[in-house]
Amino acid sequence: MYCKIIPENCIACGRCQIIAPETFDCDADGIVCFRLDTAAERENICPALLEKVGQAVRRCPAGALLLE
């Protein structure tokens, strides 16, 4: 399963980073990015992290994260 970031939707609340810090980080402006590849807009999510990433996707108030 993949997670996609839609940076233009991000409101820099940091909720995803709190829920799934192994996967998400933020750039200098507070906009969500992937922790391991800050330039990527789509990343394969390993099964061990899928539950936390799913929670982050569901709790994102701006719809900046999608599971595909």
Backbone bond lengths (Angstrom), bond angles and torsions (degrees), N, CA, C in turn:
res aa  C-N    CA-C-N  psi(-1)  N-CA   C-N-CA  omega(-1)  CA-C   N-CA-C  phi
1 M - - - 1.445 - - 1.533 108.52 -
2 Y 1.314 115.23 146.50 1.458 121.91 -179.12 1.522 110.84 -113.91
3 C 1.320 115.15 150.44 1.453 121.87 171.54 1.519 106.94 -113.66
4 K 1.309 115.32 134.79 1.461 121.34 178.65 1.520 108.85 -115.84
5 I 1.321 115.60 137.26 1.459 122.03 175.81 1.523 108.89 -102.55
6 I 1.322 115.70 134.33 1.461 121.92 174.45 1.534 105.43 -113.49
7 P 1.335 117.35 86.66 1.464 120.98 -171.50 1.521 114.56 -59.63
8 E 1.322 117.90 -30.62 1.468 119.67 -179.33 1.530 112.23 -69.27
9 N 1.333 117.48 -16.35 1.467 121.06 176.32 1.527 112.78 -89.06
10 C 1.319 117.34 -17.90 1.463 122.04 -174.00 1.532 111.12 -65.82
11 I 1.345 115.17 134.38 1.470 120.76 177.52 1.532 111.47 -107.75
12 A 1.320 116.56 11.29 1.472 123.19 175.31 1.528 113.51 60.50
13 C 1.338 116.64 39.52 1.468 119.60 179.27 1.529 111.85 -80.66
14 G 1.331 117.73 -23.16 1.462 121.55 177.89 1.512 115.28 81.69
15 R 1.317 117.83 3.98 1.465 121.37 -177.92 1.523 112.19 -60.56
16 C 1.324 117.61 -41.70 1.468 120.84 -179.50 1.527 111.12 -63.18
17 Q 1.290 115.63 -39.15 1.466 120.99 -179.86 1.527 110.76 -66.99
18 I 1.309 118.05 -35.13 1.464 122.18 177.88 1.530 110.33 -70.92
19 I 1.330 117.34 -42.26 1.460 122.08 -177.16 1.524 112.02 -73.93
20 A 1.329 117.67 -42.75 1.471 121.79 -175.29 1.529 111.12 -133.26
21 P 1.330 117.48 67.77 1.467 120.26 -176.92 1.534 114.25 -65.75
22 E 1.329 116.45 -18.04 1.469 119.73 177.40 1.526 111.18 -71.70
23 T 1.324 116.48 -21.61 1.466 121.88 -175.37 1.520 112.90 -108.87
24 F 1.340 117.47 -40.97 1.462 120.55 -171.42 1.522 112.95 -111.23
25 D 1.313 113.98 148.84 1.458 123.62 174.10 1.525 105.88 -139.50
26 C 1.307 116.78 -171.54 1.464 119.38 175.26 1.525 109.29 -138.34
27 D 1.320 115.25 154.16 1.458 119.78 179.43 1.531 109.90 -84.88
28 A 1.294 117.24 -172.70 1.469 122.20 -176.94 1.530 112.66 -61.86
29 D 1.334 117.05 -23.90 1.463 121.30 179.01 1.528 112.49 -93.61
30 G 1.338 116.91 1.07 1.455 121.14 -179.54 1.514 114.21 87.45
31 I 1.322 117.37 5.29 1.463 121.95 -178.40 1.529 109.66 -81.22
32 V 1.324 116.21 138.26 1.462 121.93 -177.23 1.537 111.67 -59.11
33 C 1.331 114.56 142.72 1.456 122.67 172.24 1.523 107.03 -150.34
34 F 1.313 116.41 168.17 1.461 119.86 176.35 1.519 109.25 -79.86
35 R 1.296 116.42 141.40 1.459 122.38 -176.39 1.532 112.04 -63.44
36 L 1.332 117.60 -43.28 1.458 119.96 -174.65 1.526 113.82 -85.60
37 D 1.310 118.17 -25.08 1.467 121.58 178.87 1.526 107.86 -141.00
38 T 1.310 115.64 90.15 1.460 121.05 -173.14 1.534 113.50 -64.62
39 A 1.319 117.93 -18.60 1.469 120.89 -179.95 1.524 112.64 -89.22
40 A 1.315 117.83 -14.65 1.468 121.33 -177.09 1.520 110.98 -73.94
41 E 1.340 115.89 144.27 1.457 120.65 174.38 1.522 110.92 -106.87
42 R 1.340 116.44 -6.20 1.466 121.90 -179.32 1.516 107.43 -145.70
43 E 1.341 115.89 135.98 1.463 119.26 -177.76 1.522 109.62 -144.01
44 N 1.332 115.01 141.06 1.459 121.56 175.01 1.524 108.12 -71.88
45 I 1.318 117.09 130.05 1.458 121.74 -178.47 1.520 108.99 -103.31
46 C 1.329 116.30 123.89 1.460 120.11 179.70 1.532 109.09 -70.06
47 P 1.325 117.46 150.14 1.472 121.48 -177.04 1.527 113.75 -55.17
48 A 1.312 118.70 -33.35 1.460 121.82 -178.56 1.531 112.33 -65.23
49 L 1.323 117.41 -26.02 1.468 121.59 -177.97 1.521 113.31 -102.93
50 L 1.323 116.53 -4.29 1.468 120.72 -172.91 1.531 113.26 -61.40
51 E 1.315 118.62 -37.78 1.463 120.09 -179.40 1.526 111.34 -63.64
52 K 1.332 117.04 -46.55 1.467 120.05 179.95 1.530 111.68 -66.67
53 V 1.316 116.27 -41.33 1.464 119.74 178.68 1.529 110.08 -63.43
54 G 1.333 116.71 -41.20 1.460 120.88 176.76 1.519 111.74 -59.86
55 Q 1.324 116.95 -41.14 1.466 120.41 176.57 1.525 110.69 -62.32
56 A 1.333 116.38 -43.35 1.466 120.36 179.45 1.524 111.06 -61.81
57 V 1.332 116.27 -41.40 1.466 120.77 178.66 1.527 110.13 -62.27
58 R 1.322 117.20 -47.77 1.463 121.31 -178.16 1.525 112.62 -66.41
59 R 1.305 117.84 -31.04 1.472 121.30 -176.09 1.528 114.02 -94.31
60 C 1.319 117.16 -1.32 1.465 119.58 178.54 1.534 108.81 -69.62
61 P 1.336 118.07 116.59 1.461 119.93 -177.02 1.521 114.09 -72.15
62 A 1.322 117.43 -14.29 1.467 120.38 -175.81 1.527 113.42 -107.95
63 G 1.322 118.57 -3.35 1.453 120.81 -178.48 1.516 112.68 68.31
64 A 1.333 116.52 34.03 1.464 120.73 -178.32 1.524 113.29 -85.67
65 L 1.340 117.38 -4.44 1.465 121.89 -179.05 1.517 109.53 -126.80
66 L 1.329 115.77 140.11 1.457 121.80 177.56 1.518 109.66 -135.01
67 L 1.335 116.74 144.23 1.463 121.26 170.10 1.517 107.64 -100.98
68 E 1.317 114.81 133.81 1.479 120.48 179.58 1.517 108.64 -122.03
